[in-house]
Amino acid sequence: MSVPQPVGGHSSNRVDGPAGIRGLKIVDIPFDPVELEVDLDLFRKVAPLVRPRVITLGTSMTLFPFPVQAMHEIVAEWGGSIFFDGAHQLGLIAGHQYQDPLREGAAVLTGSAGKTFSGPQSGIIVWDDPGLTVELTHAIFPMLAATHQVNRVAALAVSAAEMLAFGDVYMAQIVRNAQALGAALARRGIPLLGAHKGYTTTQQVIADVRSFGRGLAVAQRLAQANIITNKNLIPADRVEDWDQPGGLRMGTIEVTRLGMREAEMEQIADFIARVVAEQESPAGVAQDVAAFRQNYQTLYYCFDHGLPLAISA
């Protein structure tokens, strides 16, 4: 069982990903499109009928926690296991700003070292059951990966050490910035998913831009204004909308690393609203974005520069 794509599920856990390629039967995890959470009551009814061996919690739109412990208790009845794909949340988990999937019952946690973890682009896999060690390591090498990329090991070690030193503060500011950005965009007339729940508990905010030209066109206009975002499926999208999804995904990792805080999210929201809601020329906004960015040239939450002055004070 895995999360369907219109409510955030990632394609790697669907029919066109590894599970589908291996010929496994894939059943949707019931998901509430308004609350953007697993529909636990419906899961309690559906899961025993399917009795899945693996339940994959992996989403590219990841705004709120999953009921991992409750789901684990349900599927444990027939020996089912939960695989938590924390590609986006890995740094938040390490920085104690998100749920801890392994402590809540997940068998395996994977993640990207190049998103919230802020290290070299690569993958990380973690488990705490020694009984899984031989199967997992042999499945990865040499069956799926023939090269383990030793060139990234030193960079990964440094980023892990920096996560231990600065992760809690860094990740907390990422989440505060995302929530501030969501609120600022909403005040400027851009609808956000999860608004009734504070927009997000992660680094992401998702805007519904169907009335502004849909996600791909809006992301391309923002790119012309030096603002990098990404299109994203939202629950209201139909299958025929998948190439032109209605959502826009924004993250606050990089701007936070540059020392920006809640006040700067207001300015960023202004830039976005000028392009999206007010339909200004991206070229004109791009000049203002570049001038704004000139004041933020230092990477923080690292050994070279420590914390931003406003936080360290």
BELZI-V563086 format. One line per field, one symbol per residue. phi: phi as a letter, one per 30 degrees, with the letter a starting at -180 (. if undefined). psi: psi as a letter, one per 40 degrees, with the letter a starting at -180 (. if undefined). burial: + if it has 16 or more other C-alpha atoms within 10 Angstrom, else -. A space follows every 10 residues. Layout:
phi: ???
psi: ???
burial: ???
This chain:
phi: .bddddcjed ddccdccedd ddiddccdde bddcdhbedd ddddddeddc hddbcccbbc cbcbdcdedd ddddddecid bcccdcedce dddddhcbdc eddckddbbc acdccddibd dacbbbabce dceddddddd bcdcbcbchd dcdddddddd dddddbeddd dddedddddd dedddddcic dbdiedciia bbdcbbccce dcjidddddd ddddciccbb dadbeddced cddbddcbcb bcddddddjd bedddddddd eddddddchd dedddedddd dddedbbcdc hbddbiceed ddd
psi: hihiddeeii deeadeaddd deeihhihhh hhedefihgd dddddddddd fidhhhghid hgdiiigddd ddddeddeei ihhhgfdded ddddefeiig dddeeidhhi iheebddfai hiihhhiehd eedddddddd heddhehege eedddddddd dddddedddd dddddddddd dddddddeeh iiifdeeedi eaeiihihfd eeeidddddd ddddefhhai ihiideiide edegieihhi iedddddeei addddddddd dddddddefi hddddddddd ddddegehha fiddeaiidd dd.
burial: ++++++++++ +-+++----- -----+++++ +-+--+++++ --+---+--- ++-+++++++ ++++++++-- ++-++----+ ++++++++++ +++++-++++ ++--++++++ ++++++++++ ------+--- ---------- ---------- -----+--++ -++-++++++ ++++++++++ ++++++-+-+ +++++---++ ++++++++++ -+-+++++++ +++++++-++ +++++-+--- ---+++++++ +++-++++++ ++-+++-+++ +++++++--+ -++-++--+- --------++ ++----++-- ---
